[in-house]
Amino acid sequence: MTTADDVWQLLAELTQAQKETDFQLKETDRQLKETNLVKSHPRKEAIDQLKRQLQRFPQFFPEHRDKARGSSRSAGACSEFSGYFDLIFYPGE
């Protein structure tokens, strides 16, 4: 037979287990947020590599040189990126 003391002991254990689970969930959320912050900031090496690839684009696809030049302005691109392709493909122009 289960006594009142047994019930109280089980409730205490359940409460403690719930506290530990809550702590672990909060810690997991914190780690995920931390990981996402790291991933959402591209490294300088990755940006430099992308720039090199974009600079070579007109060499590999000269038939699209005029399209690439106007695309950032005419395609309704975000103002944040407007003109970036021109700066990369045609520096000093």
C-alpha angles and dihedrals in degrees: 000000000000116000129208089253090056091052092049090048091051091048091051091050091047091050091050092048090050091051090051092048091050091050092049092049091050091049091049091050090050092051092048092051090048091050092048091051090054093047095046092060109072115219120246091244091057092048091048091050091051091049091052091051093048092048090055094048096092090051092056096039107029090160088068097048094107092045094051091049095056099032097086092055104033101040093066093251119177112279088237089068099031110128096008094114091050090052091049099041099035110027114183096017 
